[in-house]
Amino acid sequence: MKYTVSVPTAGQYVAQLRVASPSGGALHLGFNQASNVWSAVTIPNTGSWQSWTTVPVPVTLAAGVQQVTVFFDTGD
């Protein structure tokens, strides 16, 4: 999945991912325009597809338009 965001000022941010998974999983979150940042993210077992939690992902980003890519490493 890809999204576009505008980063007003270069610096440290926290991307917050809302996830639900009956068995856990893994993904990579990429900001691959000017920043070229990729973060490995572990998705916890939340117990079901209807039980949601927020996973914080600290990132350092450059200012400007960024393309955010979510790459799923595993299912669930």
All heavy atoms as TSV, in Angstrom:
chain	resi	resn	atom	element	x	y	z
A	1	MET	N	N	0.855	-1.162	0.000
A	1	MET	CA	C	0.000	0.000	0.000
A	1	MET	C	C	0.899	1.222	0.000
A	1	MET	O	O	1.937	1.227	0.645
A	1	MET	CB	C	-0.887	0.011	1.243
A	1	MET	CG	C	-1.851	-1.152	1.311
A	1	MET	SD	S	-3.041	-1.033	2.678
A	1	MET	CE	C	-1.987	-1.048	4.095
A	2	LYS	N	N	0.461	2.251	-0.731
A	2	LYS	CA	C	1.236	3.487	-0.785
A	2	LYS	C	C	0.337	4.685	-0.485
A	2	LYS	O	O	-0.814	4.726	-0.905
A	2	LYS	CB	C	1.887	3.655	-2.157
A	2	LYS	CG	C	2.932	2.605	-2.425
A	2	LYS	CD	C	3.652	2.852	-3.712
A	2	LYS	CE	C	4.691	1.759	-3.896
A	2	LYS	NZ	N	5.567	2.028	-4.996
A	3	TYR	N	N	0.896	5.628	0.245
A	3	TYR	CA	C	0.203	6.868	0.603
A	3	TYR	C	C	1.168	8.024	0.387
A	3	TYR	O	O	2.381	7.834	0.381
A	3	TYR	CB	C	-0.224	6.861	2.075
A	3	TYR	CG	C	-1.103	5.695	2.442
A	3	TYR	CD1	C	-0.552	4.512	2.922
A	3	TYR	CD2	C	-2.480	5.768	2.293
A	3	TYR	CE1	C	-1.355	3.438	3.257
A	3	TYR	CE2	C	-3.291	4.697	2.623
A	3	TYR	CZ	C	-2.714	3.535	3.104
A	3	TYR	OH	O	-3.518	2.469	3.426
A	4	THR	N	N	0.643	9.216	0.262
A	4	THR	CA	C	1.470	10.414	0.152
A	4	THR	C	C	1.180	11.322	1.335
A	4	THR	O	O	0.020	11.555	1.667
A	4	THR	CB	C	1.179	11.161	-1.160
A	4	THR	OG1	O	1.437	10.269	-2.262
A	4	THR	CG2	C	2.075	12.373	-1.303
A	5	VAL	N	N	2.246	11.800	1.983
A	5	VAL	CA	C	2.110	12.731	3.098
A	5	VAL	C	C	3.047	13.902	2.873
A	5	VAL	O	O	4.059	13.787	2.185
A	5	VAL	CB	C	2.423	12.072	4.463
A	5	VAL	CG1	C	1.426	10.977	4.783
A	5	VAL	CG2	C	3.831	11.542	4.509
A	6	SER	N	N	2.702	15.032	3.457
A	6	SER	CA	C	3.554	16.211	3.399
A	6	SER	C	C	4.158	16.436	4.779
A	6	SER	O	O	3.434	16.616	5.756
A	6	SER	CB	C	2.739	17.439	2.973
A	6	SER	OG	O	3.574	18.568	2.915
A	7	VAL	N	N	5.478	16.412	4.853
A	7	VAL	CA	C	6.188	16.601	6.112
A	7	VAL	C	C	6.577	18.078	6.201
A	7	VAL	O	O	7.387	18.550	5.407
A	7	VAL	CB	C	7.439	15.695	6.176
A	7	VAL	CG1	C	8.195	15.909	7.468
A	7	VAL	CG2	C	7.047	14.240	6.000
A	8	PRO	N	N	5.992	18.825	7.163
A	8	PRO	CA	C	6.224	20.269	7.209
A	8	PRO	C	C	7.653	20.666	7.596
A	8	PRO	O	O	8.201	21.620	7.068
A	8	PRO	CB	C	5.231	20.765	8.249
A	8	PRO	CG	C	4.906	19.582	9.088
A	8	PRO	CD	C	5.072	18.381	8.205
A	9	THR	N	N	8.258	19.911	8.515
A	9	THR	CA	C	9.588	20.235	9.019
A	9	THR	C	C	10.377	18.951	9.199
A	9	THR	O	O	9.844	17.972	9.737
A	9	THR	CB	C	9.479	20.954	10.391
A	9	THR	OG1	O	8.616	22.076	10.267
A	9	THR	CG2	C	10.835	21.398	10.893
A	10	ALA	N	N	11.629	18.953	8.787
A	10	ALA	CA	C	12.477	17.781	8.997
A	10	ALA	C	C	12.603	17.503	10.485
A	10	ALA	O	O	12.642	18.428	11.299
A	10	ALA	CB	C	13.856	18.022	8.388
A	11	GLY	N	N	12.635	16.233	10.841
A	11	GLY	CA	C	12.796	15.904	12.251
A	11	GLY	C	C	12.320	14.506	12.575
A	11	GLY	O	O	12.081	13.687	11.689
A	12	GLN	N	N	12.168	14.262	13.866
A	12	GLN	CA	C	11.724	12.961	14.339
A	12	GLN	C	C	10.213	12.970	14.526
A	12	GLN	O	O	9.655	13.912	15.093
A	12	GLN	CB	C	12.436	12.613	15.628
A	12	GLN	CG	C	13.932	12.510	15.411
A	12	GLN	CD	C	14.618	11.688	16.472
A	12	GLN	OE1	O	14.017	11.187	17.394
A	12	GLN	NE2	N	15.918	11.540	16.315
A	13	TYR	N	N	9.575	11.896	14.047
A	13	TYR	CA	C	8.130	11.739	14.121
A	13	TYR	C	C	7.812	10.337	14.613
A	13	TYR	O	O	8.691	9.473	14.665
A	13	TYR	CB	C	7.487	11.945	12.741
A	13	TYR	CG	C	7.580	13.357	12.246
A	13	TYR	CD1	C	8.686	13.797	11.523
A	13	TYR	CD2	C	6.554	14.260	12.506
A	13	TYR	CE1	C	8.771	15.098	11.073
A	13	TYR	CE2	C	6.633	15.566	12.057
A	13	TYR	CZ	C	7.746	15.978	11.337
A	13	TYR	OH	O	7.819	17.271	10.895
A	14	VAL	N	N	6.553	10.106	14.968
A	14	VAL	CA	C	6.089	8.775	15.325
A	14	VAL	C	C	4.911	8.437	14.421
A	14	VAL	O	O	3.858	9.082	14.496
A	14	VAL	CB	C	5.670	8.692	16.806
A	14	VAL	CG1	C	5.123	7.300	17.125
A	14	VAL	CG2	C	6.846	9.018	17.719
A	15	ALA	N	N	5.106	7.444	13.547
A	15	ALA	CA	C	3.999	6.929	12.743
A	15	ALA	C	C	3.234	5.964	13.634
A	15	ALA	O	O	3.833	5.134	14.321
A	15	ALA	CB	C	4.538	6.209	11.514
A	16	GLN	N	N	1.914	6.087	13.665
A	16	GLN	CA	C	1.100	5.228	14.507
A	16	GLN	C	C	0.249	4.333	13.624
A	16	GLN	O	O	-0.586	4.822	12.868
A	16	GLN	CB	C	0.241	6.069	15.448
A	16	GLN	CG	C	1.089	6.862	16.413
A	16	GLN	CD	C	0.267	7.560	17.478
A	16	GLN	OE1	O	-0.910	7.303	17.653
A	16	GLN	NE2	N	0.910	8.446	18.202
A	17	LEU	N	N	0.486	3.030	13.717
A	17	LEU	CA	C	-0.224	2.051	12.895
A	17	LEU	C	C	-1.316	1.382	13.727
A	17	LEU	O	O	-1.034	0.841	14.797
A	17	LEU	CB	C	0.746	0.985	12.382
A	17	LEU	CG	C	1.991	1.486	11.658
A	17	LEU	CD1	C	2.855	0.307	11.242
A	17	LEU	CD2	C	1.611	2.326	10.467
A	18	ARG	N	N	-2.553	1.408	13.245
A	18	ARG	CA	C	-3.664	0.703	13.895
A	18	ARG	C	C	-3.719	-0.681	13.275
A	18	ARG	O	O	-3.896	-0.813	12.062
A	18	ARG	CB	C	-4.985	1.433	13.688
A	18	ARG	CG	C	-5.107	2.720	14.464
A	18	ARG	CD	C	-5.217	2.529	15.947
A	18	ARG	NE	N	-6.509	1.918	16.288
A	18	ARG	CZ	C	-6.779	1.409	17.473
A	18	ARG	NH1	N	-5.883	1.410	18.425
A	18	ARG	NH2	N	-7.961	0.888	17.716
A	19	VAL	N	N	-3.542	-1.721	14.106
A	19	VAL	CA	C	-3.454	-3.084	13.604
A	19	VAL	C	C	-4.327	-4.037	14.417
A	19	VAL	O	O	-4.628	-3.782	15.582
A	19	VAL	CB	C	-1.995	-3.592	13.626
A	19	VAL	CG1	C	-1.087	-2.735	12.750
A	19	VAL	CG2	C	-1.453	-3.641	15.046
A	20	ALA	N	N	-4.725	-5.128	13.776
A	20	ALA	CA	C	-5.399	-6.235	14.443
A	20	ALA	C	C	-4.896	-7.511	13.796
A	20	ALA	O	O	-4.773	-7.591	12.572
A	20	ALA	CB	C	-6.913	-6.122	14.290
A	21	SER	N	N	-4.572	-8.521	14.608
A	21	SER	CA	C	-4.057	-9.779	14.077
A	21	SER	C	C	-4.290	-10.893	15.088
A	21	SER	O	O	-3.914	-10.756	16.254
A	21	SER	CB	C	-2.563	-9.652	13.783
A	21	SER	OG	O	-2.031	-10.898	13.395
A	22	PRO	N	N	-4.866	-12.009	14.644
A	22	PRO	CA	C	-5.083	-13.120	15.566
A	22	PRO	C	C	-3.808	-13.901	15.895
A	22	PRO	O	O	-3.789	-14.679	16.832
A	22	PRO	CB	C	-6.081	-14.014	14.829
A	22	PRO	CG	C	-5.865	-13.718	13.394
A	22	PRO	CD	C	-5.458	-12.275	13.332
A	23	SER	N	N	-2.715	-13.667	15.136
A	23	SER	CA	C	-1.495	-14.425	15.400
A	23	SER	C	C	-0.207	-13.609	15.304
A	23	SER	O	O	0.874	-14.148	15.451
A	23	SER	CB	C	-1.406	-15.612	14.436
A	23	SER	OG	O	-1.387	-15.152	13.100
A	24	GLY	N	N	-0.297	-12.315	15.034
A	24	GLY	CA	C	0.896	-11.491	14.901
A	24	GLY	C	C	1.445	-11.527	13.484
A	24	GLY	O	O	0.967	-12.285	12.645
A	25	GLY	N	N	2.442	-10.710	13.218
A	25	GLY	CA	C	3.021	-10.650	11.889
A	25	GLY	C	C	4.155	-9.650	11.835
A	25	GLY	O	O	4.644	-9.184	12.860
A	26	ALA	N	N	4.546	-9.294	10.613
A	26	ALA	CA	C	5.648	-8.354	10.422
A	26	ALA	C	C	5.425	-7.567	9.140
A	26	ALA	O	O	4.828	-8.059	8.185
A	26	ALA	CB	C	6.981	-9.094	10.354
A	27	LEU	N	N	5.914	-6.322	9.154
A	27	LEU	CA	C	5.845	-5.478	7.968
A	27	LEU	C	C	6.998	-4.505	7.987
A	27	LEU	O	O	7.717	-4.385	8.971
A	27	LEU	CB	C	4.499	-4.751	7.873
A	27	LEU	CG	C	4.089	-3.778	8.989
A	27	LEU	CD1	C	4.724	-2.402	8.828
A	27	LEU	CD2	C	2.583	-3.634	8.997
A	28	HIS	N	N	7.186	-3.826	6.865
A	28	HIS	CA	C	8.139	-2.727	6.777
A	28	HIS	C	C	7.373	-1.466	6.409
A	28	HIS	O	O	6.474	-1.508	5.571
A	28	HIS	CB	C	9.216	-2.997	5.723
A	28	HIS	CG	C	10.322	-3.854	6.225
A	28	HIS	ND1	N	10.219	-5.223	6.317
A	28	HIS	CD2	C	11.546	-3.529	6.688
A	28	HIS	CE1	C	11.342	-5.701	6.805
A	28	HIS	NE2	N	12.170	-4.694	7.036
A	29	LEU	N	N	7.721	-0.374	7.054
A	29	LEU	CA	C	7.132	0.927	6.768
A	29	LEU	C	C	8.226	1.766	6.130
A	29	LEU	O	O	9.294	1.956	6.713
A	29	LEU	CB	C	6.643	1.573	8.065
A	29	LEU	CG	C	5.934	2.909	7.935
A	29	LEU	CD1	C	4.613	2.735	7.192
A	29	LEU	CD2	C	5.697	3.508	9.311
A	30	GLY	N	N	7.975	2.244	4.908
A	30	GLY	CA	C	9.000	2.978	4.186
A	30	GLY	C	C	8.567	4.385	3.837
A	30	GLY	O	O	7.439	4.622	3.427
A	31	PHE	N	N	9.455	5.314	4.036
A	31	PHE	CA	C	9.301	6.694	3.571
A	31	PHE	C	C	10.420	6.860	2.558
A	31	PHE	O	O	11.556	7.109	2.910
A	31	PHE	CB	C	9.449	7.679	4.728
A	31	PHE	CG	C	8.340	7.589	5.732
A	31	PHE	CD1	C	8.363	6.629	6.726
A	31	PHE	CD2	C	7.259	8.451	5.672
A	31	PHE	CE1	C	7.335	6.541	7.649
A	31	PHE	CE2	C	6.227	8.370	6.588
A	31	PHE	CZ	C	6.263	7.413	7.572
A	32	ASN	N	N	10.110	6.647	1.278
A	32	ASN	CA	C	11.180	6.480	0.307
A	32	ASN	C	C	11.272	7.583	-0.737
A	32	ASN	O	O	11.582	7.317	-1.872
A	32	ASN	CB	C	11.066	5.117	-0.365
A	32	ASN	CG	C	9.704	4.889	-0.967
A	32	ASN	OD1	O	8.834	5.728	-0.875
A	32	ASN	ND2	N	9.514	3.747	-1.588
A	33	GLN	N	N	11.035	8.790	-0.330
A	33	GLN	CA	C	11.344	9.897	-1.222
A	33	GLN	C	C	12.662	10.491	-0.754
A	33	GLN	O	O	13.668	9.820	-0.808
A	33	GLN	CB	C	10.198	10.923	-1.218
A	33	GLN	CG	C	8.948	10.406	-1.895
A	33	GLN	CD	C	9.115	10.287	-3.403
A	33	GLN	OE1	O	9.830	11.058	-4.013
A	33	GLN	NE2	N	8.457	9.315	-3.996
A	34	ALA	N	N	12.621	11.692	-0.244
A	34	ALA	CA	C	13.874	12.360	0.155
A	34	ALA	C	C	14.552	11.707	1.359
A	34	ALA	O	O	15.751	11.785	1.513
A	34	ALA	CB	C	13.585	13.828	0.463
A	35	SER	N	N	13.798	11.041	2.217
A	35	SER	CA	C	14.372	10.504	3.455
A	35	SER	C	C	14.977	9.117	3.307
A	35	SER	O	O	15.918	8.769	3.998
A	35	SER	CB	C	13.300	10.460	4.548
A	35	SER	OG	O	12.871	11.754	4.847
A	36	ASN	N	N	14.415	8.280	2.429
A	36	ASN	CA	C	14.886	6.916	2.229
A	36	ASN	C	C	14.964	6.158	3.547
A	36	ASN	O	O	15.992	5.605	3.910
A	36	ASN	CB	C	16.225	6.893	1.510
A	36	ASN	CG	C	16.519	5.513	0.942
A	36	ASN	OD1	O	15.613	4.759	0.649
A	36	ASN	ND2	N	17.783	5.209	0.786
A	37	VAL	N	N	13.865	6.149	4.309
A	37	VAL	CA	C	13.791	5.512	5.619
A	37	VAL	C	C	12.918	4.268	5.529
A	37	VAL	O	O	11.796	4.326	5.033
A	37	VAL	CB	C	13.174	6.487	6.658
A	37	VAL	CG1	C	12.966	5.795	7.987
A	37	VAL	CG2	C	14.058	7.708	6.830
A	38	TRP	N	N	13.417	3.115	6.009
A	38	TRP	CA	C	12.638	1.880	6.094
A	38	TRP	C	C	12.749	1.349	7.513
A	38	TRP	O	O	13.848	1.237	8.051
A	38	TRP	CB	C	13.154	0.836	5.109
A	38	TRP	CG	C	12.753	1.146	3.710
A	38	TRP	CD1	C	13.470	1.873	2.796
A	38	TRP	CD2	C	11.531	0.787	3.073
A	38	TRP	NE1	N	12.754	1.978	1.634
A	38	TRP	CE2	C	11.572	1.314	1.767
A	38	TRP	CE3	C	10.409	0.075	3.474
A	38	TRP	CZ2	C	10.524	1.146	0.863
A	38	TRP	CZ3	C	9.366	-0.104	2.577
A	38	TRP	CH2	C	9.428	0.432	1.290
A	39	SER	N	N	11.594	1.035	8.114
A	39	SER	CA	C	11.572	0.520	9.477
A	39	SER	C	C	10.875	-0.828	9.516
A	39	SER	O	O	9.772	-0.981	8.984
A	39	SER	CB	C	10.818	1.489	10.397
A	39	SER	OG	O	11.445	2.741	10.428
A	40	ALA	N	N	11.515	-1.814	10.169
A	40	ALA	CA	C	10.890	-3.114	10.396
A	40	ALA	C	C	9.917	-2.969	11.563
A	40	ALA	O	O	10.242	-2.354	12.581
A	40	ALA	CB	C	11.945	-4.159	10.715
A	41	VAL	N	N	8.711	-3.525	11.407
A	41	VAL	CA	C	7.675	-3.400	12.430
A	41	VAL	C	C	7.140	-4.791	12.756
A	41	VAL	O	O	6.754	-5.542	11.856
A	41	VAL	CB	C	6.515	-2.503	11.943
A	41	VAL	CG1	C	5.456	-2.367	13.020
A	41	VAL	CG2	C	7.027	-1.135	11.502
A	42	THR	N	N	7.110	-5.131	14.034
A	42	THR	CA	C	6.509	-6.375	14.490
A	42	THR	C	C	5.068	-6.091	14.898
A	42	THR	O	O	4.814	-5.182	15.695
A	42	THR	CB	C	7.280	-6.961	15.684
A	42	THR	OG1	O	8.622	-7.223	15.277
A	42	THR	CG2	C	6.648	-8.244	16.186
A	43	ILE	N	N	4.135	-6.850	14.338
A	43	ILE	CA	C	2.723	-6.693	14.666
A	43	ILE	C	C	2.387	-7.705	15.761
A	43	ILE	O	O	2.587	-8.913	15.568
A	43	ILE	CB	C	1.832	-6.932	13.422
A	43	ILE	CG1	C	2.243	-6.002	12.291
A	43	ILE	CG2	C	0.363	-6.797	13.779
A	43	ILE	CD1	C	2.176	-4.531	12.625
A	44	PRO	N	N	1.871	-7.252	16.893
A	44	PRO	CA	C	1.585	-8.182	17.986
A	44	PRO	C	C	0.325	-9.001	17.735
A	44	PRO	O	O	-0.529	-8.618	16.936
A	44	PRO	CB	C	1.381	-7.249	19.183
A	44	PRO	CG	C	0.855	-5.992	18.590
A	44	PRO	CD	C	1.558	-5.869	17.251
A	45	ASN	N	N	0.218	-10.117	18.433
A	45	ASN	CA	C	-0.999	-10.916	18.440
A	45	ASN	C	C	-2.024	-10.146	19.272
A	45	ASN	O	O	-1.843	-9.951	20.473
A	45	ASN	CB	C	-0.703	-12.281	19.067
A	45	ASN	CG	C	-1.926	-13.147	19.220
A	45	ASN	OD1	O	-3.060	-12.677	19.183
A	45	ASN	ND2	N	-1.700	-14.426	19.419
A	46	THR	N	N	-3.093	-9.686	18.636
A	46	THR	CA	C	-4.130	-8.945	19.366
A	46	THR	C	C	-5.308	-9.836	19.749
A	46	THR	O	O	-6.258	-9.364	20.352
A	46	THR	CB	C	-4.642	-7.746	18.546
A	46	THR	OG1	O	-5.267	-8.229	17.352
A	46	THR	CG2	C	-3.513	-6.779	18.201
A	47	GLY	N	N	-5.261	-11.098	19.340
A	47	GLY	CA	C	-6.307	-12.034	19.722
A	47	GLY	C	C	-7.381	-12.272	18.680
A	47	GLY	O	O	-7.980	-13.335	18.649
A	48	SER	N	N	-7.645	-11.273	17.835
A	48	SER	CA	C	-8.660	-11.438	16.784
A	48	SER	C	C	-8.546	-10.299	15.779
A	48	SER	O	O	-7.838	-9.321	16.004
A	48	SER	CB	C	-10.068	-11.462	17.379
A	48	SER	OG	O	-10.482	-10.158	17.734
A	49	TRP	N	N	-9.292	-10.433	14.673
A	49	TRP	CA	C	-9.319	-9.386	13.655
A	49	TRP	C	C	-10.099	-8.170	14.130
A	49	TRP	O	O	-10.011	-7.102	13.533
A	49	TRP	CB	C	-9.929	-9.912	12.354
A	49	TRP	CG	C	-9.064	-10.908	11.654
A	49	TRP	CD1	C	-9.363	-12.214	11.417
A	49	TRP	CD2	C	-7.770	-10.698	11.100
A	49	TRP	NE1	N	-8.326	-12.832	10.756
A	49	TRP	CE2	C	-7.334	-11.924	10.542
A	49	TRP	CE3	C	-6.915	-9.601	11.026
A	49	TRP	CZ2	C	-6.103	-12.071	9.915
A	49	TRP	CZ3	C	-5.690	-9.756	10.392
A	49	TRP	CH2	C	-5.300	-10.970	9.849
A	50	GLN	N	N	-10.869	-8.291	15.197
A	50	GLN	CA	C	-11.662	-7.172	15.704
A	50	GLN	C	C	-11.047	-6.505	16.934
A	50	GLN	O	O	-11.585	-5.549	17.458
A	50	GLN	CB	C	-13.089	-7.636	16.046
A	50	GLN	CG	C	-13.936	-7.963	14.830
A	50	GLN	CD	C	-13.548	-9.280	14.171
A	50	GLN	OE1	O	-13.211	-10.239	14.853
A	50	GLN	NE2	N	-13.573	-9.327	12.854
A	51	SER	N	N	-9.934	-7.010	17.396
A	51	SER	CA	C	-9.258	-6.445	18.565
A	51	SER	C	C	-8.063	-5.624	18.083
A	51	SER	O	O	-7.045	-6.176	17.662
A	51	SER	CB	C	-8.794	-7.577	19.490
A	51	SER	OG	O	-8.138	-7.049	20.617
A	52	TRP	N	N	-8.194	-4.300	18.152
A	52	TRP	CA	C	-7.204	-3.386	17.569
A	52	TRP	C	C	-6.252	-2.840	18.626
A	52	TRP	O	O	-6.595	-2.682	19.788
A	52	TRP	CB	C	-7.925	-2.222	16.884
A	52	TRP	CG	C	-8.720	-2.665	15.707
A	52	TRP	CD1	C	-9.989	-3.168	15.719
A	52	TRP	CD2	C	-8.297	-2.673	14.351
A	52	TRP	NE1	N	-10.377	-3.493	14.450
A	52	TRP	CE2	C	-9.366	-3.191	13.580
A	52	TRP	CE3	C	-7.133	-2.297	13.704
A	52	TRP	CZ2	C	-9.292	-3.333	12.208
A	52	TRP	CZ3	C	-7.063	-2.441	12.327
A	52	TRP	CH2	C	-8.131	-2.951	11.599
A	53	THR	N	N	-5.049	-2.518	18.171
A	53	THR	CA	C	-4.068	-1.829	19.008
A	53	THR	C	C	-3.283	-0.864	18.119
A	53	THR	O	O	-3.327	-0.959	16.893
A	53	THR	CB	C	-3.123	-2.827	19.714
A	53	THR	OG1	O	-2.369	-2.130	20.711
A	53	THR	CG2	C	-2.167	-3.494	18.740
A	54	THR	N	N	-2.573	0.048	18.736
A	54	THR	CA	C	-1.739	1.002	18.001
A	54	THR	C	C	-0.276	0.649	18.211
A	54	THR	O	O	0.170	0.460	19.343
A	54	THR	CB	C	-2.009	2.443	18.480
A	54	THR	OG1	O	-3.388	2.741	18.269
A	54	THR	CG2	C	-1.153	3.439	17.723
A	55	VAL	N	N	0.465	0.544	17.115
A	55	VAL	CA	C	1.899	0.260	17.164
A	55	VAL	C	C	2.638	1.537	16.757
A	55	VAL	O	O	2.520	1.991	15.620
A	55	VAL	CB	C	2.273	-0.897	16.214
A	55	VAL	CG1	C	3.783	-1.115	16.207
A	55	VAL	CG2	C	1.544	-2.169	16.608
A	56	PRO	N	N	3.402	2.149	17.691
A	56	PRO	CA	C	4.169	3.349	17.344
A	56	PRO	C	C	5.470	2.983	16.630
A	56	PRO	O	O	6.139	2.017	17.000
A	56	PRO	CB	C	4.452	3.990	18.704
A	56	PRO	CG	C	4.453	2.841	19.660
A	56	PRO	CD	C	3.496	1.815	19.105
A	57	VAL	N	N	5.806	3.754	15.586
A	57	VAL	CA	C	7.040	3.522	14.823
A	57	VAL	C	C	7.786	4.849	14.727
A	57	VAL	O	O	7.379	5.743	13.982
A	57	VAL	CB	C	6.734	2.981	13.409
A	57	VAL	CG1	C	8.035	2.708	12.658
A	57	VAL	CG2	C	5.852	1.743	13.468
A	58	PRO	N	N	8.877	5.023	15.499
A	58	PRO	CA	C	9.645	6.260	15.400
A	58	PRO	C	C	10.406	6.329	14.073
A	58	PRO	O	O	11.002	5.336	13.644
A	58	PRO	CB	C	10.612	6.201	16.585
A	58	PRO	CG	C	10.573	4.811	17.092
A	58	PRO	CD	C	9.389	4.112	16.504
A	59	VAL	N	N	10.343	7.488	13.418
A	59	VAL	CA	C	11.040	7.694	12.146
A	59	VAL	C	C	11.638	9.087	12.114
A	59	VAL	O	O	11.118	10.008	12.742
A	59	VAL	CB	C	10.109	7.494	10.930
A	59	VAL	CG1	C	9.662	6.046	10.814
A	59	VAL	CG2	C	8.909	8.408	10.989
A	60	THR	N	N	12.732	9.249	11.394
A	60	THR	CA	C	13.332	10.554	11.144
A	60	THR	C	C	13.099	10.876	9.685
A	60	THR	O	O	13.492	10.101	8.799
A	60	THR	CB	C	14.838	10.538	11.466
A	60	THR	OG1	O	15.009	10.150	12.835
A	60	THR	CG2	C	15.454	11.909	11.239
A	61	LEU	N	N	12.445	12.007	9.416
A	61	LEU	CA	C	12.047	12.344	8.053
A	61	LEU	C	C	12.585	13.696	7.616
A	61	LEU	O	O	12.731	14.609	8.427
A	61	LEU	CB	C	10.518	12.377	7.953
A	61	LEU	CG	C	9.794	11.076	8.298
A	61	LEU	CD1	C	8.297	11.310	8.302
A	61	LEU	CD2	C	10.175	9.985	7.322
A	62	ALA	N	N	12.847	13.818	6.334
A	62	ALA	CA	C	13.196	15.092	5.722
A	62	ALA	C	C	11.901	15.861	5.450
A	62	ALA	O	O	10.824	15.268	5.372
A	62	ALA	CB	C	13.954	14.860	4.418
A	63	ALA	N	N	12.004	17.149	5.314
A	63	ALA	CA	C	10.841	17.972	4.982
A	63	ALA	C	C	10.436	17.733	3.535
A	63	ALA	O	O	11.259	17.385	2.694
A	63	ALA	CB	C	11.160	19.446	5.205
A	64	GLY	N	N	9.142	17.903	3.258
A	64	GLY	CA	C	8.655	17.787	1.891
A	64	GLY	C	C	7.671	16.646	1.731
A	64	GLY	O	O	7.294	15.975	2.680
A	65	VAL	N	N	7.281	16.425	0.508
A	65	VAL	CA	C	6.328	15.370	0.187
A	65	VAL	C	C	7.033	14.023	0.279
A	65	VAL	O	O	8.113	13.839	-0.276
A	65	VAL	CB	C	5.726	15.580	-1.215
A	65	VAL	CG1	C	4.822	14.411	-1.598
A	65	VAL	CG2	C	4.951	16.891	-1.256
A	66	GLN	N	N	6.430	13.093	0.999
A	66	GLN	CA	C	6.984	11.754	1.178
A	66	GLN	C	C	5.978	10.723	0.686
A	66	GLN	O	O	4.780	10.871	0.899
A	66	GLN	CB	C	7.249	11.477	2.664
A	66	GLN	CG	C	8.208	12.422	3.329
A	66	GLN	CD	C	9.650	12.109	3.000
A	66	GLN	OE1	O	10.006	10.977	2.735
A	66	GLN	NE2	N	10.482	13.126	2.997
A	67	GLN	N	N	6.470	9.683	0.048
A	67	GLN	CA	C	5.615	8.554	-0.304
A	67	GLN	C	C	5.815	7.499	0.770
A	67	GLN	O	O	6.934	7.050	1.012
A	67	GLN	CB	C	5.972	7.975	-1.664
A	67	GLN	CG	C	5.044	6.855	-2.059
A	67	GLN	CD	C	5.354	6.322	-3.442
A	67	GLN	OE1	O	6.435	6.515	-3.960
A	67	GLN	NE2	N	4.403	5.658	-4.034
A	68	VAL	N	N	4.731	7.122	1.440
A	68	VAL	CA	C	4.766	6.117	2.495
A	68	VAL	C	C	4.367	4.775	1.880
A	68	VAL	O	O	3.329	4.671	1.236
A	68	VAL	CB	C	3.781	6.465	3.631
A	68	VAL	CG1	C	3.871	5.444	4.746
A	68	VAL	CG2	C	4.019	7.867	4.151
A	69	THR	N	N	5.192	3.765	2.086
A	69	THR	CA	C	4.893	2.432	1.584
A	69	THR	C	C	4.794	1.473	2.761
A	69	THR	O	O	5.674	1.457	3.627
A	69	THR	CB	C	5.987	1.939	0.622
A	69	THR	OG1	O	6.111	2.871	-0.446
A	69	THR	CG2	C	5.663	0.561	0.069
A	70	VAL	N	N	3.712	0.676	2.791
A	70	VAL	CA	C	3.553	-0.381	3.775
A	70	VAL	C	C	3.751	-1.696	3.030
A	70	VAL	O	O	3.000	-2.012	2.108
A	70	VAL	CB	C	2.164	-0.342	4.440
A	70	VAL	CG1	C	2.036	-1.458	5.467
A	70	VAL	CG2	C	1.915	1.017	5.093
A	71	PHE	N	N	4.793	-2.445	3.404
A	71	PHE	CA	C	5.120	-3.713	2.766
A	71	PHE	C	C	4.936	-4.815	3.796
A	71	PHE	O	O	5.623	-4.838	4.823
A	71	PHE	CB	C	6.565	-3.686	2.273
A	71	PHE	CG	C	7.008	-4.972	1.636
A	71	PHE	CD1	C	6.698	-5.232	0.300
A	71	PHE	CD2	C	7.709	-5.920	2.347
A	71	PHE	CE1	C	7.089	-6.412	-0.296
A	71	PHE	CE2	C	8.112	-7.109	1.761
A	71	PHE	CZ	C	7.791	-7.358	0.436
A	72	PHE	N	N	3.993	-5.726	3.554
A	72	PHE	CA	C	3.702	-6.796	4.491
A	72	PHE	C	C	4.672	-7.960	4.281
A	72	PHE	O	O	4.729	-8.540	3.204
A	72	PHE	CB	C	2.256	-7.270	4.328
A	72	PHE	CG	C	1.273	-6.187	4.673
A	72	PHE	CD1	C	0.742	-5.374	3.688
A	72	PHE	CD2	C	0.908	-5.960	5.987
A	72	PHE	CE1	C	-0.151	-4.353	4.000
A	72	PHE	CE2	C	0.030	-4.958	6.319
A	72	PHE	CZ	C	-0.515	-4.146	5.327
A	73	ASP	N	N	5.434	-8.297	5.317
A	73	ASP	CA	C	6.393	-9.404	5.260
A	73	ASP	C	C	5.702	-10.743	5.476
A	73	ASP	O	O	6.138	-11.755	4.940
A	73	ASP	CB	C	7.479	-9.230	6.320
A	73	ASP	CG	C	8.289	-7.970	6.124
A	73	ASP	OD1	O	8.481	-7.546	4.962
A	73	ASP	OD2	O	8.723	-7.381	7.135
A	74	THR	N	N	4.663	-10.762	6.310
A	74	THR	CA	C	3.936	-11.987	6.620
A	74	THR	C	C	2.445	-11.717	6.577
A	74	THR	O	O	1.995	-10.575	6.712
A	74	THR	CB	C	4.294	-12.519	8.025
A	74	THR	OG1	O	3.903	-11.553	8.999
A	74	THR	CG2	C	5.763	-12.820	8.147
A	75	GLY	N	N	1.666	-12.769	6.421
A	75	GLY	CA	C	0.217	-12.659	6.501
A	75	GLY	C	C	-0.229	-12.582	7.950
A	75	GLY	O	O	0.564	-12.735	8.864
A	76	ASP	N	N	-1.485	-12.374	8.172
A	76	ASP	CA	C	-2.089	-12.229	9.482
A	76	ASP	C	C	-1.665	-10.935	10.136
A	76	ASP	O	O	-1.765	-10.702	11.265
A	76	ASP	CB	C	-1.785	-13.408	10.412
A	76	ASP	CG	C	-2.521	-14.668	9.974
A	76	ASP	OD1	O	-3.469	-14.577	9.189
A	76	ASP	OD2	O	-2.124	-15.747	10.429
